[in-house]
């Protein structure tokens, strides 16, 4: 059985990582190192015994669950990336290298924070896509869509949206924002500008 398809970063360091923990066969976290606690902003008391998946971005849980299931029958190691919810509420990209083989099913993991690397990569790619869209003369909506991708690349958990002002109906019209919550988008479009929230709406209302 082959391991699941997962995202990868650049070459791994051969140095032993200071960010380490173990994962029980049932999925709970065990033995987080002090460096791991510092990187996540969470204490050992908060981490130990909690399911690993509870701390991950919902969009990454399926791939990680598949990777851990594969390690149930294989020693590995296997490497995957997942967004971890930091104690301050933001997400950080952590790269996990996990090995199985223990008699009790416990997995041993070494990690590194690759948030900056992921952001730099996404930002460079987003810049290229925006410039290509402009040079190729793509429709304005597509250009805005790529600009939204550029904004998303600036932060792991940012969900931007681009709206245009509709003077005839005194409202905002959604143009781009693939990850922007659908319910919030409908709420913004249904509000007349005098009642809309935020500085951006106020600026649009005053034609700024």
C-alpha positions in Angstrom: 0.0 0.0 0.0 1.4 3.4 -1.0 1.3 6.4 1.3 -1.2 9.1 0.6 -0.3 12.0 -1.7 0.8 14.9 0.5 2.5 18.3 0.1 6.2 18.6 0.5 8.6 21.4 1.1 12.3 21.7 0.1 15.1 19.5 1.3 15.0 18.4 4.9 17.8 19.3 7.3 19.9 16.4 8.5 20.1 18.0 12.0 18.0 16.4 14.7 14.9 18.7 15.1 14.3 20.3 18.5 10.5 20.3 17.9 9.5 16.7 18.7 6.5 14.9 20.1 4.9 11.4 20.0 1.5 10.4 18.7 -0.4 7.6 20.3 -1.9 4.9 18.1 -5.3 6.4 19.0 -4.1 9.8 17.7 -3.4 11.7 20.9 -0.3 13.8 21.4 2.4 12.6 23.8 5.7 13.9 25.1 5.9 17.4 23.4 9.4 18.8 23.7 9.9 22.3 25.3 10.7 23.6 21.8 7.5 22.2 20.5 5.5 23.8 23.3 7.3 27.2 22.7 6.6 27.0 18.9 2.9 26.3 19.4 2.4 28.6 22.4 0.8 25.7 24.3 1.8 24.0 27.5 2.4 20.2 27.9 -0.8 20.1 30.1 -2.8 21.5 27.1 -1.2 19.2 24.5 -0.8 15.8 26.2 -3.8 13.6 25.6 -5.5 15.8 23.0 -6.1 14.5 19.5 -3.5 15.8 17.0 -6.3 16.6 14.5 -8.0 19.0 17.0 -5.1 21.5 16.5 -5.0 21.3 12.7 -6.7 23.4 10.0 -9.9 21.6 8.9 -8.6 21.6 5.3 -5.5 19.5 6.3 -7.1 17.0 8.6 -8.1 14.4 6.0 -4.5 14.2 4.5 -2.9 13.9 7.9 -5.4 11.3 9.0 -4.5 9.3 5.9 -0.8 9.7 6.5 -1.1 8.4 10.1 -3.3 5.5 9.0 -0.6 4.5 6.5 1.9 4.5 9.3 -0.2 2.0 11.1 1.0 -0.7 8.7 4.4 0.9 7.7 7.4 2.2 9.6 7.9 5.1 7.4 9.2 7.7 7.8 6.7 9.9 6.1 6.8 13.7 5.7 3.8 16.0 5.4 2.8 19.6 6.0 -0.2 20.8 8.0 -1.4 24.1 9.3 -1.3 24.2 13.1 -3.5 26.5 15.1 -1.2 28.5 17.4 -2.3 29.6 20.8 -2.9 33.1 19.5 -5.5 31.8 17.0 -3.3 32.1 13.9 -2.2 29.2 11.8 1.5 28.1 11.3 2.7 25.7 8.7 4.5 22.8 10.4 6.4 20.1 8.5 6.1 16.7 10.2 8.5 13.8 9.7 6.8 10.8 11.4 8.1 7.3 11.9 6.2 4.3 13.2 7.4 0.8 14.2 6.9 0.9 17.9 5.2 -2.2 19.4 2.4 -0.2 21.0 1.7 1.7 17.8 3.2 5.0 19.0 4.6 7.3 16.3 7.6 9.6 16.8 7.6 12.9 15.1 10.2 15.6 14.4 8.9 19.0 13.1 10.1 22.3 11.8 8.2 25.5 11.2 8.1 26.2 7.5 5.6 29.1 7.6 8.0 31.7 6.3 9.1 29.4 3.5 5.5 28.7 2.5 4.5 32.3 2.5 7.5 33.4 0.4 6.7 30.6 -2.1 3.0 31.5 -2.3 3.8 35.2 -2.5 6.2 34.8 -5.4 3.8 32.6 -7.3 0.9 35.0 -6.7 2.9 37.9 -8.0 3.6 36.1 -11.2 0.0 35.2 -11.7 -1.2 38.8 -11.2 1.4 40.1 -13.7 0.5 37.4 -16.2 -3.2 38.2 -15.9 -2.5 41.9 -16.6 -0.1 41.3 -19.5 -2.5 38.8 -21.1 -5.4 41.3 -20.8 -7.6 38.8 -18.9 -11.1 40.0 -17.8 -11.1 42.3 -14.8 -12.8 39.7 -12.6 -9.9 37.2 -13.3 -7.3 39.8 -12.5 -9.1 40.6 -9.2 -9.2 36.8 -8.5 -5.4 36.6 -8.8 -5.0 39.7 -6.6 -7.1 37.9 -4.0 -4.7 35.0 -4.2 -1.8 37.5 -3.7 -3.5 38.8 -0.5 -4.1 35.2 0.7 -0.4 34.5 0.3 0.4 37.3 2.8 -1.1 35.3 5.7 -1.9 31.7 6.4 -5.4 32.4 7.7 -6.4 35.4 5.6 -9.6 35.2 3.6 -9.8 38.3 1.4 -12.6 39.4 -0.9 -12.8 42.1 -3.6 -16.1 44.0 -4.1 -17.1 46.7 -6.5 -19.5 49.5 -5.7 -22.9 49.3 -7.4 -24.1 53.0 -7.3 -27.5 52.1 -8.8 -28.4 49.8 -5.9 -26.2 51.5 -3.3 -24.6 48.1 -2.5 -21.4 46.1 -2.9 -21.0 43.5 -5.6 -18.8 40.5 -5.0 -16.1 40.1 -7.6 -13.4 37.7 -6.3 -12.4 35.8 -3.2 -12.4 32.0 -3.6 -12.0 31.2 0.1 -14.2 34.0 1.4 -17.1 32.5 3.5 -20.3 32.3 1.4 -22.6 33.3 4.2 -20.6 36.4 4.9 -20.5 37.3 1.2 -24.3 37.2 1.0 -24.6 39.3 4.1 -22.4 42.0 2.7 -24.2 42.1 -0.6 -27.6 42.3 1.1 -26.7 45.3 3.3 -27.3 48.9 1.9 -24.0 50.8 2.2 -25.3 53.1 4.9 -25.7 50.0 7.1 -22.6 48.1 6.0 -19.7 47.3 8.4 -16.0 48.4 8.2 -13.8 51.1 6.9 -13.8 49.8 3.3 -17.6 50.0 3.1 -17.5 53.6 4.6 -14.9 54.6 2.0 -17.0 53.1 -0.8 -20.1 54.8 0.5 -18.3 58.2 0.4 -17.0 57.4 -3.1 -13.4 57.3 -1.9 
